[in-house]
Amino acid sequence: MIELLRPDLKWSVSSAPAAAVGWRICEPEEPYRAQAKPRLLDQVRAAIRMRHYSYRTEQAYVGWIRRYILFHRKRHPKEMGKQEISQFLTSLAVDRRVAASTQNQALAALLFLYQDVLDCDPGWIDDIVRAKRPRRLPVVLTAAEVDALLAELSGVAWMIAMLLYGSGLRLMECLRLRVKDIDMARREITVREGKGDKDRVTMLPAAIVEPLPRHLVRVRTIHERDLRAGEAGVMLPAALVTKYPTAGREWGWQWVFPASAISTDPRSGARRRHHLHETVAQRAIRAARQGAGIAKPVGPHTLRHCFATHLLEAGYDIRTVQELLGHRDVSTTMIYTHVLNRGGLAVQSPADHLSRRRPR
């Protein structure tokens, strides 16, 4: 007996001579069951991952959509529209007094829900009032203040702060650096998947060329210990884990600043070593500001502002600084200073002008 299966029906043909072959329909062993439709928030997660948005964006969007549903007492978003969105955004601005950027992020999450998940007619969306985001000048330290701040740091925190100031990296760009992204011979750093999912190249400060290899030796020791323990390799971007199954265990893909403990990947559920959490650098820089006696509010991103401003003050062209920062529009770079087109062929990191003070 030869059986040909289909999900809902079973066809069979006997092994009798060809002239006597007969076909008959057999009842399926189990009734065919359609898959249950995923829950709304699971649909949101799937739509975000299909578009390759970051995990942080996924967390933010899912969080705002959940708050929106709870605000309207668990009504389904398909039953709501422009009026309910306006009520939610008004409550954020009036009752919770959130910043304009926070309010616009909530609006972006809701628009994503209606346009990309529920596939609703977006004709009414243009009528929703968006919060006007204020234009603020960044806090910038003097070179002496940066020097005093870095003198209060040591070890990994010092190296992170030096890269933020000496290379103009964003905090998460720094923490997501992999060993292969640092070219010691050319003194370059390749920033992968920066803001807007763009790559760029920036300089490696001369002040960190000596201590960084010693740090990588310690990181390699941790990596080899993880290999002996049979831990999963580091997270790889997109589908590289399918194309190169063993790449996550190779040295070049390891984080430059790994976390101190193994953790569980929130998407795959695999246990692996993630990169250092951003709060480690934030707390260290905050404590260094207090130790240096600096009255200005200082965070990790302040050092990126200092990088751009000090380069422009040194006479480097604003478009060169724009490329180093990874800004899409030169008008974003122009917020630092009105100095334009003052030349400069080669770029030297502002960190190279500091005193050669080493971390404790």
C-alpha positions as CSV (number, residue, x, y, z in Angstrom):
1,M,0.0,0.0,0.0
2,I,1.4,3.4,-1.0
3,E,0.0,6.4,0.8
4,L,0.1,10.1,-0.4
5,L,-0.6,12.5,2.4
6,R,-2.2,16.0,2.5
7,P,-2.8,18.0,5.6
8,D,-6.6,17.5,5.5
9,L,-7.1,14.4,3.3
10,K,-5.4,11.0,2.9
11,W,-5.3,9.3,-0.5
12,S,-4.2,5.7,-0.9
13,V,-3.6,3.4,-3.9
14,S,-3.3,-0.4,-3.8
15,S,-0.4,-2.4,-5.2
16,A,-2.7,-4.4,-7.5
17,P,-2.0,-4.6,-11.3
18,A,-2.2,-1.3,-13.2
19,A,-5.6,-2.1,-14.8
20,A,-7.1,-2.8,-11.4
21,V,-5.6,0.2,-9.6
22,G,-8.2,2.1,-7.7
23,W,-8.1,5.4,-5.7
24,R,-10.1,6.0,-2.6
25,I,-10.2,8.8,0.0
26,C,-9.5,7.9,3.6
27,E,-10.6,10.0,6.6
28,P,-7.9,12.0,8.2
29,E,-6.5,10.5,11.3
30,E,-6.8,13.9,13.2
31,P,-8.9,16.9,12.2
32,Y,-6.9,19.7,10.6
33,R,-6.4,22.5,13.0
34,A,-5.6,26.0,11.9
35,Q,-2.9,27.8,13.9
36,A,-4.3,30.2,16.5
37,K,-3.8,33.9,15.6
38,P,-1.0,35.4,17.6
39,R,-1.7,37.9,20.3
40,L,-1.5,41.6,19.4
41,L,1.8,42.3,21.2
42,D,3.3,39.2,19.6
43,Q,2.2,40.6,16.2
44,V,3.9,43.9,17.1
45,R,7.2,42.1,18.0
46,A,7.1,40.0,14.8
47,A,6.5,43.2,12.6
48,I,9.4,44.9,14.4
49,R,11.8,42.0,13.9
50,M,10.8,41.6,10.3
51,R,12.0,45.2,9.7
52,H,15.2,44.6,11.7
53,Y,14.6,47.2,14.3
54,S,16.8,47.1,17.3
55,Y,15.8,45.4,20.5
56,R,15.6,48.7,22.3
57,T,13.0,49.9,19.8
58,E,11.1,46.8,20.3
59,Q,11.0,47.3,24.0
60,A,10.0,50.9,23.7
61,Y,7.2,50.3,21.1
62,V,5.7,47.3,22.9
63,G,5.8,49.3,26.2
64,W,3.9,52.3,24.7
65,I,1.3,50.1,23.0
66,R,0.7,48.2,26.2
67,R,0.3,51.5,28.1
68,Y,-2.1,52.8,25.5
69,I,-4.3,49.7,25.7
70,L,-4.4,49.8,29.6
71,F,-5.1,53.6,29.5
72,H,-8.3,52.8,27.6
73,R,-9.2,49.9,29.9
74,K,-8.0,47.1,27.6
75,R,-10.1,48.1,24.6
76,H,-8.7,46.6,21.3
77,P,-6.9,49.3,19.2
78,K,-9.1,48.4,16.2
79,E,-12.0,49.9,18.2
80,M,-10.1,53.1,18.7
81,G,-8.7,55.8,16.6
82,K,-7.7,59.5,16.4
83,Q,-9.7,60.6,19.4
84,E,-8.3,57.9,21.7
85,I,-4.7,58.5,20.6
86,S,-5.1,62.3,21.2
87,Q,-6.5,61.5,24.7
88,F,-3.6,59.3,25.5
89,L,-1.0,61.8,24.3
90,T,-2.7,64.6,26.1
91,S,-2.6,62.6,29.4
92,L,1.2,62.1,28.9
93,A,1.8,65.8,28.4
94,V,-0.7,67.2,31.0
95,D,-0.8,64.6,33.8
96,R,2.6,63.0,33.5
97,R,4.4,66.0,32.1
98,V,6.7,64.0,29.9
99,A,9.2,65.6,27.5
100,A,8.3,66.3,23.9
101,S,10.7,63.6,22.7
102,T,9.0,61.0,25.0
103,Q,5.6,62.1,23.7
104,N,6.7,61.8,20.1
105,Q,8.2,58.4,20.8
106,A,4.8,57.2,22.1
107,L,3.1,58.6,19.0
108,A,5.6,56.8,16.7
109,A,4.8,53.5,18.5
110,L,1.1,54.0,18.0
111,L,1.5,54.9,14.4
112,F,3.5,51.8,13.8
113,L,0.8,49.8,15.4
114,Y,-2.0,51.2,13.2
115,Q,0.0,51.4,9.9
116,D,2.2,48.4,10.0
117,V,0.5,45.9,12.3
118,L,-3.2,46.5,12.0
119,D,-2.9,47.9,8.4
120,C,-5.5,50.6,9.1
121,D,-6.2,53.5,6.9
122,P,-3.7,56.2,7.9
123,G,-5.7,59.1,6.4
124,W,-6.5,60.6,9.8
125,I,-2.9,60.3,11.1
126,D,-1.7,63.6,9.6
127,D,-4.3,65.5,11.8
128,I,-2.7,64.3,15.1
129,V,-0.9,67.1,16.8
130,R,2.8,66.4,17.4
131,A,4.8,67.9,20.3
132,K,7.2,70.5,19.3
133,R,10.7,69.4,20.3
134,P,12.8,72.2,21.9
135,R,16.2,73.0,20.5
136,R,18.8,72.7,23.3
137,L,22.5,73.5,23.2
138,P,24.6,70.6,24.3
139,V,26.7,70.7,27.5
140,V,30.4,71.0,26.6
141,L,33.4,70.7,28.9
142,T,36.7,72.5,28.5
143,A,39.8,70.4,27.7
144,A,40.9,70.9,31.3
145,E,37.6,69.7,32.7
146,V,37.8,66.6,30.4
147,D,41.3,65.9,31.7
148,A,40.1,66.2,35.3
149,L,37.2,63.9,34.6
150,L,39.3,61.2,33.0
151,A,41.8,61.4,35.9
152,E,39.0,60.2,38.2
153,L,38.4,57.1,36.2
154,S,40.4,53.9,35.9
155,G,40.3,50.5,34.2
156,V,37.5,49.7,31.8
157,A,35.5,52.9,32.7
158,W,38.6,55.0,31.7
159,M,38.9,53.2,28.4
160,I,35.2,53.7,27.6
161,A,35.3,57.4,28.5
162,M,38.5,57.8,26.4
163,L,36.8,56.3,23.4
164,L,33.7,58.4,23.9
165,Y,35.8,61.6,23.9
166,G,38.7,60.5,21.7
167,S,36.6,58.8,19.0
168,G,33.2,60.5,19.2
169,L,31.3,57.3,19.8
170,R,27.9,57.0,21.3
171,L,27.8,55.0,24.4
172,M,26.0,51.9,22.9
173,E,28.3,52.1,19.8
174,C,31.3,51.9,22.2
175,L,29.8,49.0,24.2
176,R,28.9,47.1,21.1
177,L,32.4,47.2,19.7
178,R,33.8,43.8,18.7
179,V,37.5,42.9,18.5
180,K,37.5,42.8,14.7
181,D,36.3,46.4,14.6
182,I,39.5,47.8,16.0
183,D,42.5,48.2,13.7
184,M,45.5,48.9,15.8
185,A,47.9,49.3,12.8
186,R,45.8,51.9,11.1
187,R,44.5,53.4,14.4
188,E,40.9,53.2,13.2
189,I,37.6,52.0,14.7
190,T,34.8,50.8,12.4
191,V,31.4,51.5,14.0
192,R,29.0,48.8,12.9
193,E,25.2,49.3,12.8
194,G,25.3,52.8,14.3
195,K,22.3,55.1,14.7
196,G,20.2,54.7,11.6
197,D,21.8,51.2,11.0
198,K,24.8,53.0,9.3
199,D,28.5,52.0,9.4
200,R,31.3,54.6,9.7
201,V,35.0,54.8,10.4
202,T,36.6,57.0,13.1
203,M,40.0,57.4,14.7
204,L,41.5,55.4,17.5
205,P,43.1,57.8,20.0
206,A,46.8,57.4,20.5
207,A,46.4,57.6,24.3
208,I,44.6,54.2,24.3
209,V,46.8,52.3,21.9
210,E,49.0,51.0,24.7
211,P,46.4,50.0,27.4
212,L,43.9,48.6,25.0
213,P,45.9,45.5,23.9
214,R,46.5,44.6,27.6
215,H,42.8,44.9,28.2
216,L,42.1,42.6,25.2
217,V,44.4,40.0,26.7
218,R,42.2,39.8,29.8
219,V,39.1,39.7,27.5
220,R,40.6,36.7,25.6
221,T,41.2,34.9,28.9
222,I,37.5,35.3,29.7
223,H,36.5,34.1,26.2
224,E,38.7,31.0,26.4
225,R,37.2,30.1,29.8
226,D,33.7,30.4,28.3
227,L,34.7,28.1,25.4
228,R,35.9,25.5,27.9
229,A,32.6,25.8,29.8
230,G,30.6,25.2,26.6
231,E,28.8,28.5,26.7
232,A,27.1,29.8,23.6
233,G,29.0,32.3,21.5
234,V,28.2,36.0,21.4
235,M,25.1,37.3,19.6
236,L,25.6,37.8,15.9
237,P,23.8,40.3,13.7
238,A,20.8,39.3,11.6
239,A,21.1,35.7,10.1
240,L,24.9,35.3,10.4
241,V,24.4,32.6,13.0
242,T,22.7,30.5,10.3
243,K,25.3,31.2,7.6
244,Y,28.3,30.9,9.9
245,P,27.2,28.7,12.9
246,T,30.6,28.8,14.7
247,A,31.3,32.5,14.1
248,G,29.9,33.5,17.5
249,R,32.7,31.5,19.2
250,E,35.5,33.1,17.2
251,W,37.8,35.6,18.8
252,G,37.2,38.4,16.3
253,W,33.4,38.5,17.0
254,Q,33.8,38.9,20.8
255,W,32.8,42.1,22.6
256,V,35.7,44.5,23.5
257,F,33.8,45.2,26.8
258,P,32.2,42.0,27.8
259,A,29.8,41.7,30.8
260,S,31.1,40.2,34.0
261,A,28.5,37.4,34.1
262,I,26.6,35.1,31.7
263,S,23.1,36.2,30.9
264,T,20.0,35.0,28.9
265,D,19.4,36.4,25.5
266,P,15.9,38.0,25.6
267,R,15.1,37.0,22.1
268,S,16.6,33.6,21.5
269,G,16.7,32.4,25.2
270,A,20.3,31.3,24.8
271,R,22.7,31.8,27.7
272,R,25.7,33.8,26.5
273,R,28.0,36.6,27.6
274,H,26.6,40.0,26.6
275,H,28.4,43.2,26.4
276,L,28.8,45.5,29.4
277,H,25.6,47.2,30.5
278,E,25.4,50.9,29.8
279,T,24.6,51.8,33.5
280,V,28.1,50.7,34.4
281,A,29.6,53.6,32.4
282,Q,26.9,56.0,33.3
283,R,27.5,55.5,37.1
284,A,31.2,55.7,36.7
285,I,31.1,59.0,34.8
286,R,28.6,60.5,37.2
287,A,30.9,59.6,40.1
288,A,33.9,61.0,38.3
289,R,32.1,64.3,37.7
290,Q,31.6,64.6,41.4
291,G,35.1,63.6,42.2
292,A,36.5,66.2,39.7
293,G,34.2,68.9,41.2
294,I,32.6,69.7,37.9
295,A,29.3,71.7,38.3
296,K,28.0,71.0,34.8
297,P,25.7,68.0,34.3
298,V,27.9,65.3,32.7
299,G,27.0,62.0,31.2
300,P,28.5,59.7,28.6
301,H,27.0,61.6,25.7
302,T,28.6,64.8,27.0
303,L,32.0,63.4,26.0
304,R,30.8,63.0,22.4
305,H,29.7,66.7,22.4
306,C,33.1,67.6,23.6
307,F,34.7,65.6,20.8
308,A,32.8,67.5,18.2
309,T,33.2,70.9,19.7
310,H,37.0,70.6,20.4
311,L,37.6,69.4,16.9
312,L,35.8,72.4,15.4
313,E,37.6,74.7,17.7
314,A,40.9,73.2,16.6
315,G,40.0,74.2,13.0
316,Y,38.8,71.0,11.4
317,D,36.2,71.2,8.7
318,I,32.6,70.7,9.8
319,R,31.9,68.1,7.1
320,T,34.9,66.0,8.3
321,V,33.4,66.2,11.9
322,Q,30.0,65.3,10.4
323,E,31.5,62.1,8.9
324,L,33.2,61.2,12.1
325,L,30.1,61.6,14.2
326,G,27.9,59.8,11.6
327,H,25.4,62.6,11.3
328,R,23.0,62.4,8.3
329,D,22.6,66.1,7.9
330,V,25.3,68.8,8.5
331,S,22.8,71.0,10.2
332,T,22.9,68.5,13.1
333,T,26.7,69.1,13.4
334,M,26.3,72.8,13.2
335,I,24.7,73.0,16.6
336,Y,28.1,72.7,18.2
337,T,29.6,75.8,16.7
338,H,29.3,78.3,13.8
339,V,32.9,77.8,12.7
340,L,32.7,76.5,9.1
341,N,35.2,75.6,6.3
342,R,38.4,76.3,8.2
343,G,40.3,73.4,6.5
344,G,42.2,70.5,7.9
345,L,43.4,67.5,5.8
346,A,44.3,65.0,8.5
347,V,42.3,64.6,11.7
348,Q,44.1,64.0,15.0
349,S,42.0,63.0,18.0
350,P,41.5,65.6,20.7
351,A,42.4,63.0,23.3
352,D,46.0,63.1,22.0
353,H,46.4,66.6,23.3
354,L,45.7,65.6,26.9
355,S,48.4,64.9,29.5
356,R,49.8,61.4,29.2
357,R,48.2,60.4,32.5
358,R,47.6,56.7,32.8
359,P,44.7,55.0,34.6
360,R,45.3,53.8,38.1
